[in-house]
Amino acid sequence: MIGDLDPIIHVPKRLAAMAILANAPSVSFRFLKEQLQLTDSDLSKQMSALEAAEYVKSAKDGHGRGASTTFSMTRTGRNAYTAHCAALRALIDPGLA
């Protein structure tokens, strides 16, 4: 059971970001920052880890101070998130597994 938890997603800040992304086609950096109550640098760090694992992808619009970044979950990310949630459920309530 514990071995089925995804160490990339299991970090609370990343799990929360993935939960938001699982329910929207894409979200802005600003929206994630506000919802998760993180600093720019902390959110960047968490999203970079998810991008490196190919769980999310980012898109930049514009340049300089007016630029915005949006994130969306990849198919790989959705599969990993679904499996992680199932592993959490099995750990919390084995009767549900």
Disulfide bonds with the S-S distance in Angstrom:
none
